[in-house]
Amino acid sequence: MDVWGSQNTVAGEQMAGEEEDWELAESGKDALIVLLDIRKAMLSPYPHAAEGPPTTWFHAVVELVIKLLKSKVIANDNSLLSVIFFGTNKRGEAGTLGQVFELQPLDYPSVQRIKDLQVHLFVFCFKDYSVEDDVDSESSYQPAFSVGSLDELMDGSLRKRFRKRRLTTFPLHVTKGVSIGVELYALVVAQRKNTPVALDASTNTPLRTETKWLCEDTGAYLTPDQIKKYIDYGGKRVYFTRDDVVQIKHYDAPGLQLICFKPSNSLKWNENIRAPYFVYPCDGYIEGSSTAFKTILNSMVKKKKIALARLIARKTSEPRLVALVPQEEVNDEMGQLQPSGFNVIFLPYLDDIRDIPVGAVPTVGQEKIDAAKNLISKLKLTEAPNFENPALALDEEILEFDESKDTTLPDAEGFGQGEVKVDTNGEKDAITSFRDVCGAELLDASNSKRKSSTSGGRKTTTKKSAKVKEGATGKLVAEETFDKEEWAALTASDAIQKKTVAQLKAFLHAHGAAAVGRKAELIDAVKSVLEG
């Protein structure tokens, strides 16, 4: 069987290993219905409130809903939201349930839109009981995911979520006459900045961009059929149309072509060069695909095998060699944790693998390893840091600036913990022990050498100088007198010329003489004081 085809192909515009740029079709809108319990228990004081006026659990939840609305406005996800109170004395429109009041209805609901909605319910209540006390909770309610704190709920609600839509549906060719319908999913997609929308300056209505081509000779608009591309070949222009480009890029129909099976240990961990896809059976494409898919998957798991296949994601994609790694279904008491299917691992080409010379790794003594282990064991991390994408963070800061702690800076508070820094039982603390083992004396010697070299060019004065301060009368008062013998020696060696005007005036003020005139006059006044 010819797996790779026999026709001559031309590589597409996309580079090997580049992720597919999928355009996902919207399948309706999301609706969020917030059910808020406003009975007496919800009006009790909220113990975790910040500094300010006292608040209740009800106010804290309303603040969460307000922040959620703001995040949806910024994200512009085109979803619907409704707020409903239950446990109230006020009743809504006729026909509604008792003690239920709809505060904010969904905008203009219709029968078709309700069918297309994917509804999520958030229930805020103080106790998980119904209005009536004689209702069996086990028969009325299904297990739910409880939230431990309001901060945890707020963090999870404001986090942007992405629905896992299928990218495409195509056949998995097992043999020449046997095919299975499968769906392709991208579990990890790189998040990019939102596309900017041009608005009208006066009305703020979104604008649509249109490009039109003009003929240089006639000035008339050209239709797409009148525009042709060409390449120069042999001194002539070879024209081709858009359909010709599509035909050149077309290699084969989209799908997975099974090649062979190999042991699971033959797949190396470093052969995964990009985020994998996921394949799941689809009975809507080929009837009976789930049964055949599950049979192949169970056999591969039992025999510890993986499959090699050729993947063509869409008509303009180049063929890629992939490994199909089986994944079994995992369930717990709450439901399914992971589905059954195949992880599509992209395998590298031969020129993608490079032999990089690896230098010798320096060996470290066991004493240094033990000291490092001791230091790490003393440190305590309250939470794992989250590093944001700088490009996306800059785009979000334009909309709203949010002050946050820089988690990339050293944790001075963490290193100052008692177990790390303070001596215990007469032993050295973990930081000092680690520095001593790894050559702290060399670091101290280097620091002292740097300090001495930095201060070598500075001149220091060891002689005492008079400190003059301003008294209550506004005149300068001598706090400490100058030594006349030292200044007489400076005068005899003519070194007094190196003194500054301020020093000369300070000497004269210290001895009660007038300090007026230029530097030469001040030196003469100093000599007069020394002679007198």
Buried (B, 14 or more C-beta within 10 A) or exposed (E): EEBEEEEEBEEBEBEBEEEBEBEEEEEEBBBBBBBBBBBEEBEEEBEEBEEEEEBBBBBBBBBBBEEBBEBBEEEEEEBBBBBBBBBBEEEBEEEEEEBBBBBEBBEEEEEEBEEEBEEEEBEBBBEEEBEEEEEEEEEEEEEEEEBEEBEEBBEEBBEEEEEEEBBBBBBBBBEEEEBBBBBBBBEEBEEEEEEEEEEEEEEEEEEEEEEEEEEEEEEEEEEEEEEEEEEEEEEEEEEEEEEEBEEBBBBBEBBBBBBEBEEBEEBEEEBBBEEBBBBBBBEEBBEEBBEBBBEBBEEBBEEEBBBBBBBBBEEBBBBBBBBBBBBEEEEEEEEEEEEBBBBBBBBBEEEEEEEEEEEEEEEEEEEEEEBBEBBEEBEEEEEEEEEEEEEEEEBBEEEEEEEEEEEEEEEEEEBEBEEBEEEEEEEEBBBBBBBEBBEBEEEEEEEEEEEEEEEEEEEEEEEEEBEBEEEEEEEBEBEEEBEBEEBBEBBEEEEBEEBEEEBBBBBBBBBEBEBEBEEEEBBEBBBEBBEE
